[in-house]
Amino acid sequence: MFGTYHSKKPDIDNLVKTVLDAANKHIWIDDGQIVSMVTEKRYVREPKILMTVEEV
């Protein structure tokens, strides 16, 4: 099961919003600056968030 997609709650849009809002004024001025993103929810052994930020 590890590595397969997770389609249960919490909803991915709620997870993403939490992370983006938390990074406001720390990684970027406002999350309105974000122009592109790819998101996935997968079953893993240890809960984590992996994020790559690139300036364009």
Stockholm file with secondary structure:
# STOCKHOLM 1.0

chainA/1-56         MFGTYHSKKPDIDNLVKTVLDAANKHIWIDDGQIVSMVTEKRYVREPKILMTVEEV
#=GR chainA/1-56 SS CTTSBCCSSSCHHHHHHHHHHHHBTTTBSCGGGCCCCCCCCBCCSSCCCCCCCCCC
#=GC SS_cons        CTTSBCCSSSCHHHHHHHHHHHHBTTTBSCGGGCCCCCCCCBCCSSCCCCCCCCCC
//
